[in-house]
C-alpha cells in the first residue's frame, strides 16, 4: 500500500502542529490483510494518535492521525 509508506505518512505528520491537528485519510481497504498493513503503518508514526472509523465491513474506511 504505497500511500501508507513511511515517506507519505511522514510528510502528513509534518503537516501536524504540536498545538493540535487532525488529518483524515479516506481509503479503500480490500481485505483484512491490507487493513492490518494500514494499521501497522499508522502505528509506526510517533507522537500521533491513530484511529479508524470502524467501518470494517465496508471497503471504504476513514483513518485519522491526530496530534495535540
PLY file of the C-alpha trace (Angstrom):
ply
format ascii 1.0
element vertex 68
property float x
property float y
property float z
element edge 67
property int vertex1
property int vertex2
end_header
0.00 0.00 0.00
2.14 2.77 -1.34
0.07 5.61 0.12
0.78 4.27 3.58
4.52 4.09 3.17
6.81 5.73 5.72
7.63 8.64 3.38
3.99 9.55 2.72
2.93 9.25 6.35
6.00 11.17 7.46
5.01 14.05 5.16
1.49 14.02 6.56
2.92 14.08 10.07
4.99 17.15 9.15
1.69 18.95 8.50
0.61 18.47 12.09
1.28 21.06 14.78
2.06 20.47 18.45
-0.99 22.56 19.38
-3.30 20.05 17.72
-4.07 18.68 14.28
-6.34 16.14 12.66
-5.68 14.51 9.31
-8.37 12.28 7.82
-7.42 9.67 5.24
-10.23 8.11 3.21
-9.07 4.84 1.67
-10.44 1.68 0.16
-9.03 -1.27 2.07
-9.57 -4.52 0.23
-9.37 -7.23 2.83
-8.22 -7.81 6.37
-4.57 -8.32 5.42
-4.35 -4.91 3.78
-6.25 -3.29 6.64
-3.70 -4.73 9.07
-0.90 -3.24 6.92
-2.53 0.18 7.05
-3.00 -0.02 10.82
0.64 -1.13 11.30
1.87 1.76 9.14
-0.16 4.24 11.19
1.06 2.75 14.47
4.64 3.34 13.34
4.09 7.12 13.31
5.40 8.66 16.53
3.60 11.29 18.61
0.25 10.78 16.93
-2.97 9.13 17.99
-4.32 6.89 15.24
-7.82 5.60 14.94
-10.28 4.24 12.42
-13.88 4.98 11.65
-14.66 1.34 12.36
-16.36 0.75 9.02
-14.61 -2.57 8.72
-17.48 -4.29 6.97
-17.25 -1.72 4.16
-14.25 -1.37 1.85
-14.27 2.42 2.24
-12.72 3.37 5.55
-11.55 6.56 7.23
-8.32 6.59 9.21
-7.23 9.54 11.28
-3.93 10.90 12.55
-4.49 13.25 15.49
-1.96 15.25 17.44
-2.34 17.54 20.42
0 1
1 2
2 3
3 4
4 5
5 6
6 7
7 8
8 9
9 10
10 11
11 12
12 13
13 14
14 15
15 16
16 17
17 18
18 19
19 20
20 21
21 22
22 23
23 24
24 25
25 26
26 27
27 28
28 29
29 30
30 31
31 32
32 33
33 34
34 35
35 36
36 37
37 38
38 39
39 40
40 41
41 42
42 43
43 44
44 45
45 46
46 47
47 48
48 49
49 50
50 51
51 52
52 53
53 54
54 55
55 56
56 57
57 58
58 59
59 60
60 61
61 62
62 63
63 64
64 65
65 66
66 67
